[in-house]
């Protein structure tokens, strides 16, 4: 049943993005993961911080990569979908 629900959420994605003024070109990746512990099993990777902020106030978490580069992950859950963006040293990456 998880897969059926995920397909339904993915089908709603263009409408959700349009409602928040996000162009489809800002979506880099859409993933489904049946093994997540949470009820959110669809993740959308967005292009930049400004795009994800159109969805609302994001949680963020900083981490240091293997090459000592500082990364920040911005994440927000909207309409049962996890939206994520990664930013490296103040610059969003694809």
NORMOMO-V72251 format. One record per run of one state. SS is the DSSP state (alpha for helix, beta for strand, coil for the rest). FROM is the first residue (numbers start at 0). TO is the last residue. If there is no record, write none. Layout:
<<SS FROM TO> <SS FROM TO>>
This chain:
<<coil 0 0> <alpha 1 18> <coil 19 22> <alpha 23 25> <beta 26 31> <coil 32 40> <beta 41 45> <coil 46 47> <alpha 48 52> <coil 53 57> <beta 58 63> <coil 64 68> <beta 69 77> <coil 78 79> <beta 80 87> <coil 88 89> <beta 90 91> <coil 92 93>>
